[in-house]
Amino acid sequence: MSKKQLVFLSTFIGVFMLTGCVQSDLRRPSQNYGYSSQSQGEGSWADQTNLDEESIDISDLDENLTETETSITESQGREQIARIPFPTSEYNRLAKMGKGTISGTIYVNDSYGKKIVGAGTRLYLNPLTSYSNQWYNDSYIGGAKMQKADSRLFNYLRFTASDTGGKFAFYGVPSGSYYLIGTVKCGAECGYDTPKSIRIATKVNVSGNQIIEQDLSRALD
């Protein structure tokens, strides 16, 4: 084989290998299997405001998070209501990835109609199932105290944080129905002698790549 042929062959092999590497990179999709809405990164309110774990109220992130501690009117002196068995089949059917967005502002209205926002607070989405329906109807609405939640529930919650203006957003939300839940801390500005944590919950639906605008709010009693 002549020197000219060797040069041509070497050049051909080099171009072939380079082309193969480029094609391999182009075929490799970015993957994100995290459950946290903040794992989407760019565009989240937490990222935009440089919120970190120390600036977010996480005192309620225990095993009673979505249940007994989210009720506004719950009486601690009442007997605990037994939960229904954890519906594994319902949760197994839930999609783990999605393209939906839910955004809004969390706040309460005082007696004069003034908005008091929940700044730097943690919010979460709880999929609507027979299990979460029981909590919503008996505890959040009915004010009953419920037994400890099944720990498997926390595999299906999605979290985010509001910014200093109370704005929040969940990204990559799978299609479905959820309870949107958050807390506004309020003291003298709400007319209370001591600060109180006011929990708010509402239902929200998302489908496909919908962008849902849903504020989380309530009027003070």
C-alpha positions in Angstrom: 0.0 0.0 0.0 1.4 3.4 -1.0 2.0 6.3 1.4 -0.8 8.2 -0.3 -3.2 5.4 0.3 -2.2 5.1 3.9 -2.9 8.8 4.5 -6.3 8.5 2.8 -7.2 5.4 4.9 -6.2 7.1 8.1 -8.2 10.2 7.3 -11.3 8.1 6.5 -11.1 6.2 9.7 -10.7 9.4 11.8 -13.7 11.0 10.1 -15.8 7.9 10.6 -14.9 7.7 14.3 -15.6 11.4 14.9 -19.0 11.1 13.1 -19.9 8.1 15.2 -19.1 10.0 18.5 -21.2 13.0 17.4 -24.2 10.8 16.5 -23.9 9.0 19.8 -24.1 12.2 21.7 -27.0 13.5 19.6 -29.0 10.3 20.3 -28.4 10.5 24.1 -31.4 12.2 25.6 -31.2 14.2 28.9 -32.9 12.3 31.7 -34.5 13.5 34.9 -36.1 10.9 37.1 -36.3 13.1 40.3 -39.6 13.6 42.0 -38.8 17.1 43.2 -40.1 19.9 41.0 -37.0 21.9 41.8 -34.9 19.3 40.1 -36.0 20.9 36.8 -33.6 23.7 37.8 -33.9 26.6 35.4 -36.9 28.7 36.0 -38.0 27.5 39.4 -38.8 30.2 41.9 -36.4 28.7 44.4 -33.5 29.0 42.0 -34.4 32.5 40.9 -34.4 33.7 44.5 -31.5 31.6 45.7 -33.6 29.9 48.4 -31.8 27.2 50.3 -32.9 24.7 52.9 -32.1 27.0 55.8 -34.4 29.7 54.4 -37.4 27.4 53.9 -39.6 26.2 56.7 -39.1 22.4 56.9 -40.2 21.9 60.4 -43.3 20.1 59.2 -41.5 17.6 57.0 -42.1 14.6 59.2 -44.3 11.5 58.8 -47.5 13.5 59.6 -46.8 16.1 56.9 -49.7 15.7 54.6 -52.2 14.6 57.2 -52.8 15.7 60.8 -50.6 18.8 60.5 -52.2 20.3 57.4 -55.6 20.8 58.9 -56.6 24.4 59.8 -59.3 23.6 62.3 -58.1 20.2 63.6 -58.8 19.5 67.3 -55.9 17.9 69.1 -58.1 16.5 71.8 -60.2 14.3 69.6 -59.8 10.6 69.1 -57.7 9.7 66.1 -59.6 8.4 63.0 -58.2 5.2 61.5 -56.9 5.5 58.0 -58.1 3.3 55.1 -55.5 0.7 54.0 -52.8 2.3 51.8 -54.1 1.8 48.2 -50.9 0.5 46.6 -52.6 -0.3 43.2 -53.8 3.3 42.9 -50.4 4.7 43.5 -48.7 2.3 41.2 -50.9 3.6 38.4 -49.7 7.2 38.9 -47.3 8.6 36.2 -43.9 9.5 37.5 -42.9 11.9 34.8 -44.7 14.7 33.0 -44.5 18.1 31.3 -47.2 20.1 33.1 -46.6 23.3 35.1 -48.6 24.6 38.1 -47.7 28.1 39.3 -49.3 30.8 41.4 -49.1 32.8 44.6 -49.7 31.6 48.2 -51.4 34.1 50.5 -54.1 34.8 53.0 -56.6 37.8 53.0 -57.1 39.7 56.2 -60.4 41.2 57.3 -59.7 44.3 55.2 -58.9 42.3 52.0 -55.2 42.8 52.3 -53.0 40.0 50.9 -50.4 38.6 53.3 -48.1 36.3 51.2 -46.4 33.1 52.3 -42.8 34.1 51.6 -40.1 31.4 51.4 -42.5 28.6 52.4 -42.6 24.9 51.3 -45.5 23.8 49.2 -46.3 20.3 47.9 -48.6 18.3 45.6 -50.3 15.3 47.0 -51.9 13.0 44.2 -55.6 12.7 44.5 -56.4 9.1 45.6 -58.9 7.5 48.0 -56.2 7.8 50.6 -55.7 11.6 50.2 -59.4 12.0 49.7 -60.0 10.6 53.2 -57.5 13.1 54.7 -59.0 16.1 52.8 -62.6 15.3 53.8 -62.1 14.0 57.3 -59.2 16.0 58.5 -58.7 19.2 56.4 -62.4 19.9 56.0 -63.9 18.0 58.9 -61.2 19.0 61.4 -60.6 15.4 62.7 -57.3 14.1 63.9 -56.0 11.2 61.9 -53.6 8.4 62.6 -50.0 8.6 61.2 -49.7 8.5 57.4 -48.2 5.4 55.7 -44.6 6.2 54.9 -45.0 5.0 51.3 -47.0 8.2 50.7 -43.8 10.3 50.6 -42.6 8.6 47.5 -45.4 10.3 45.6 -45.3 13.9 46.9 -43.7 16.8 44.9 -42.2 19.8 46.6 -41.3 23.3 45.7 -40.8 26.6 47.6 -42.3 30.1 47.2 -40.1 33.2 46.7 -40.2 36.3 48.8 -43.3 37.5 47.0 -45.2 34.2 47.7 -44.9 33.0 44.1 -44.3 29.3 43.4 -44.1 26.9 40.5 -44.0 23.1 40.0 -42.4 21.9 36.8 -42.5 18.5 35.1 -45.9 17.6 36.7 -47.5 14.4 35.4 -51.0 14.5 34.2 -53.5 14.0 37.0 -55.3 15.5 39.9 -53.6 16.8 43.0 -54.1 18.5 46.3 -52.0 21.6 46.3 -51.0 22.4 49.9 -49.0 25.1 51.6 -48.6 27.2 54.7 -48.7 31.0 55.4 -47.1 32.1 58.7 -48.8 35.1 60.1 -48.6 37.1 63.4 -49.5 40.6 64.3 -50.1 41.5 60.7 -53.0 39.1 60.8 -54.3 40.3 64.1 -52.8 37.4 66.1 -51.1 37.8 69.5 -48.7 35.0 68.6 -47.6 33.8 65.1 -49.7 31.1 63.6 -49.1 28.7 60.7 -52.2 28.8 58.5 -52.5 25.7 56.2 -54.3 26.0 52.9 -55.2 23.2 50.5 -57.1 23.1 47.2 -57.6 20.7 44.3 -55.9 21.2 41.0 -55.9 19.3 37.7 -53.2 19.2 35.0 -53.1 17.5 31.6 -50.2 17.0 29.2 -48.0 20.1 28.9 -50.6 22.5 30.4 -49.5 25.6 32.3 -52.0 25.9 35.2 -52.2 29.2 37.0 -53.6 28.4 40.5 -53.2 30.6 43.5 -53.3 29.0 47.0 -55.3 31.3 49.3 -58.0 31.7 51.9 -59.6 34.4 53.9 -58.8 34.7 57.6 -61.6 33.9 60.0 
